[in-house]
Amino acid sequence: MNNGKSSLKQLKTKSILYIEDEKNIRKELTSTLQLLFNEVFSFSSAEQGLDFFSKTKPDMILSDISLDGLSGLEFAKTIRQSDKKIPIILLSAHTDTSFLLQAAKLKLVEYLTKPITYDELTSSLLLALEEIESNEKRFVNISDTVKYDMLYKVVYENDTVKKLSASETSLLDFLIKNKHRTLTTEEIKNFVWEDPYYVTDTAFKSLMHKLRNKVGKDSVKNVSGIGYYIVVE
């Protein structure tokens, strides 16, 4: 993470969904958040927040736990069913162990006990920013529906996980690393196989075919007589 000033500047490019049912608290904290974020979407109930989230994806979420109707914990659980990565910070007046145990399962950025100070708030928001930046570096968007997890070496197509063989992983990593140019068949063979001399054209085409089936046939392009390159967003 960069220094404090540049981090706060980066935070200013993001959006946040904030839920609090106490009007005065919501108004005051919304004013603070508006100084820190590009966009603040503030609601008085989890139901309103879920409706908004179904249409517009903010960069992070800040919510009180004790809400009229659906609780902040139930709200976070619902969000996690469709989005495993968005940073979530929960606020609560409770330090009850049962709350903490439930919250721990939701992979929260922070569980803050009210009242919170400005420093506690900004510290938590910057942790959320770190998480966003980490996820951005970790995932490569190959298309609108396909992304590659650089850490765990798997391909996601919407919510479907596609595991890669060792050779497929090496090939995909090499294509992504050199995404701005066309790789020759010989370059690819030398990188993927320990002894490329014995790799037949059939074996090479078979590996390329398997990978293209997993990441999308239009994502790995063939330049006739030269080689291959990958199209990523």
Secondary structure, 3 states (H helix, E strand, C coil): CCCHHHHHHHHCCCEEEEECCCHHHHHHHHHHHHHHCCEEEEECCHHHHHHHHCCCCCCEEEEECCCCCCCHHHHHHHHHHHCCCCCEEEEECCCCHHHHHHHHCCCCCEEEECCCCHHHHHHHHHHHHHHHHHHHHHEEECCCCEEEECCCCEEEECCEEEECCHHHHHHHHHHHHCCCCCEEHHHHHHHHCCCHHHCCHHHHHHHHHHHHHHHCCCCEEEECCCEEEECCC
